[in-house]
């Protein structure tokens, strides 16, 4: 089975995650296939892309493929790692990318949702950012994206507890643009995409890039950035990081020591 389904409908590109056996975990292979589809759609100059899970999938995506994370002594979220490349590909796509969400969105997949331009979900959706469950050091840009979207206090709660946020709360705190009944999710999202296709693709492309630049415009002294990177290294060099990965693979609760 292909890892994604790809189609064009009414001048809208649709990418459906279709690795149900692994709960659409964001493996290198799946990420590469999504990026290839985005590149194809860009070549065709499609003015909107919808990113969704395949029909019948119980989850949108389980996030990182944990088996592909480095065990220790290397940044698991480096600039050239597959998830970071996917996030940039979505942000760099010159037209709106709409996330259509049915089911759970966990870990790195939540970060994918946060860089999409518009998010539409049904009542089955839930969202959890889970680095604290794995002792995973989240990166600077990812933290900033969450802060920009939901504010400092909500971002702290989500990261510190790693608890899922149900669809209704996700709507209240600004993760979602629209919360619609499950039976209307596809039609509503397609109609939204069609309205965008009727507007100026050039103007929208320029505005999307303006939004991206402005959202990342917070200045940071080099010393502060280096300190953050040093703090993150304390995590991915730690016992807790290695233990979090092992425990997940062994399907048991982790035993963290704080070092």
PyMOL commands that set and color helices and strands:
alter all, ss='L'
color gray80, all
select helices_A, chain A and resi 20-22+28-43+66-68+82-92+108-115+131-134+140-150+152-161+167-173+182-197+201-215+222-236+239-250
alter helices_A, ss='H'
color red, helices_A
select strands_A, chain A and resi 4-9+12-17+48-53+59-61+96-101+104-106+118-121+126-128+165-166+178-179
alter strands_A, ss='S'
color yellow, strands_A
deselect
rebuild
show_as cartoon
